[in-house]
Structure formats: C-alpha cells, structure tokens
Amino acid sequence: MNIAYWIVAALLALFYLYGGGVKVVRSREQLRPMMAWVDSTPMPAVRALGAIEVLGAIGLILPPLTGIAPWLALPAAIGLVALQIGATRVHLSRGDRRIALNTALILAAAVTCWLATTWL
C-alpha cells in the first residue's frame, strides 16, 4: 500500500502543483484558453483556488515524506476530492459536459484517501 500511495500521490501532486501554480501566477488572459470559467470568476478567487491546490499537493507529499504529522495526508486528499466535486459542479452548471478529467481526479484523490489511512 505504501508504494501505491506514493505513485498515486506523486501523480496527483504533480498535477495540482502545475494547475495550482498556473492559477496563482498567470493573468486572466493567459488562463482563458485553458479555463473558460475564469471569465466569470474574480481573480482573487482564482488565485485562492490555485493556492489551495498547491497546498493540497504539498499536504499529500511533505507530511508522509518527513514523518512529521503524516496523518495530514488524509485531510489533504479529502480536500482535493471536495475541490474536484466543486469543480465538476461549476462545469455542469455552465453547461460544460466535459468532466472526464474531473471525474478521474476525484477517483484518484479518493484512492489516495484510502491509501493515506496507512498513517493513521
């Protein structure tokens, strides 16, 4: 289970570090081609979502890696599940039915939740 956790958590962390980092540093015009929803969302909220994604990624990796409060990996994974459920709702409310990536991220984060119980 330990190896499985590190594989899934590392992939999720890489995805969220990139996605969150992009939301934190890029302008609305740079984000628009990838994320149409930024037009109807205030930039401070977009930046906050990016920061939450980066913190979630760090929470998946750093606590178990250092051995300091490794149980924090579970709340980080739960937070990423909640984040993607919200993202799916935003997509569906806008009439965007392309939620395959969101669904895959929900499933990967849910598996990470289960695997993170190793440190409880």
Phi and psi in degrees as a GROMACS rama.xvg file:
@    title "Ramachandran Plot"
@    xaxis  label "Phi"
@    yaxis  label "Psi"
@TYPE xy
-63.0295  -45.2794  ASN-2
-65.3218  -42.8066  ILE-3
-60.5408  -42.3148  ALA-4
-58.1105  -49.1982  TYR-5
-64.1967  -35.3086  TRP-6
-65.9576  -52.871  ILE-7
-67.2831  -43.6562  VAL-8
-64.4522  -39.0396  ALA-9
-65.3654  -42.7222  ALA-10
-63.8311  -44.896  LEU-11
-62.42  -44.3614  LEU-12
-61.4808  -43.2281  ALA-13
-60.964  -44.8313  LEU-14
-60.415  -49.0244  PHE-15
-73.4987  -30.7964  TYR-16
-64.0333  -42.5172  LEU-17
-68.8785  -54.312  TYR-18
-60.8652  -42.9877  GLY-19
-69.9157  -41.1869  GLY-20
-61.4659  -39.7716  GLY-21
-62.5609  -43.5252  VAL-22
-64.9977  -31.3584  LYS-23
-75.8087  -37.0397  VAL-24
-105.367  -23.0022  VAL-25
-89.0815  156.68  ARG-26
-81.2444  168.354  SER-27
-57.651  -41.5792  ARG-28
-64.1549  -36.2586  GLU-29
-74.3678  -29.739  GLN-30
-81.4445  -28.3282  LEU-31
-52.2706  -44.4251  ARG-32
-61.0705  -30.3452  PRO-33
-91.429  -31.7323  MET-34
-137.344  93.1633  MET-35
-64.1324  -24.5742  ALA-36
-68.3884  -13.9071  TRP-37
-67.4663  -20.9343  VAL-38
-63.7375  -34.4352  ASP-39
-102.069  10.9521  SER-40
-120.92  131.485  THR-41
-60.3511  141.128  PRO-42
-59.4374  -34.9225  MET-43
-60.7223  -33.8934  PRO-44
-70.0746  -39.4795  ALA-45
-62.7616  -44.3396  VAL-46
-63.2028  -40.0898  ARG-47
-64.1369  -42.2864  ALA-48
-61.7697  -40.9929  LEU-49
-62.0488  -42.7806  GLY-50
-64.4903  -39.4997  ALA-51
-63.1611  -41.1527  ILE-52
-63.3614  -43.4114  GLU-53
-63.9612  -44.9278  VAL-54
-63.7715  -37.8528  LEU-55
-62.5946  -41.6958  GLY-56
-63.3601  -43.5847  ALA-57
-63.0768  -39.435  ILE-58
-65.4691  -27.0127  GLY-59
-72.8353  -32.9966  LEU-60
-102.921  -52.0172  ILE-61
-63.0828  -49.3766  LEU-62
-60.0849  -48.5751  PRO-63
-66.3342  -33.1772  PRO-64
-67.6746  -40.4935  LEU-65
-87.05  -19.3499  THR-66
80.4261  3.56029  GLY-67
-94.2387  112.573  ILE-68
52.2917  54.2165  ALA-69
-62.5922  -18.1889  PRO-70
-64.5617  -15.0197  TRP-71
-68.4238  -15.0941  LEU-72
-63.3637  -36.2214  ALA-73
-65.5168  -50.6218  LEU-74
-61.1085  -33.0792  PRO-75
-63.4988  -45.1884  ALA-76
-65.4386  -40.064  ALA-77
-62.6161  -40.693  ILE-78
-62.1052  -37.4147  GLY-79
-70.3731  -33.8156  LEU-80
-62.549  -48.0981  VAL-81
-61.5122  -40.8715  ALA-82
-60.1781  -44.8893  LEU-83
-72.3039  -31.2704  GLN-84
-62.6001  -43.7502  ILE-85
-62.5174  -41.7757  GLY-86
-63.3218  -39.443  ALA-87
-63.3336  -42.3902  THR-88
-62.2015  -40.0476  ARG-89
-62.7762  -46.1892  VAL-90
-60.4435  -47.3568  HIS-91
-65.8892  -37.6524  LEU-92
-67.474  -24.9831  SER-93
-89.0277  2.0223  ARG-94
83.1307  7.94394  GLY-95
-87.9309  111.844  ASP-96
-93.0405  4.48171  ARG-97
-86.7067  83.3318  ARG-98
-118.169  19.2557  ILE-99
-61.5135  -42.9631  ALA-100
-63.9364  -42.9389  LEU-101
-60.5777  -43.1742  ASN-102
-63.1707  -43.3218  THR-103
-63.2907  -39.2161  ALA-104
-69.1979  -36.2941  LEU-105
-61.7907  -46.6913  ILE-106
-64.1045  -43.6327  LEU-107
-64.0027  -41.2894  ALA-108
-68.6902  -35.3359  ALA-109
-66.2581  -40.7155  ALA-110
-63.1636  -39.7869  VAL-111
-63.0613  -37.9627  THR-112
-57.6875  -47.3405  CYS-113
-63.9991  -44.3185  TRP-114
-69.7813  -27.5594  LEU-115
-72.6251  -11.868  ALA-116
-66.2304  -7.91275  THR-117
-56.5841  -33.8301  THR-118
-97.6279  12.2774  TRP-119
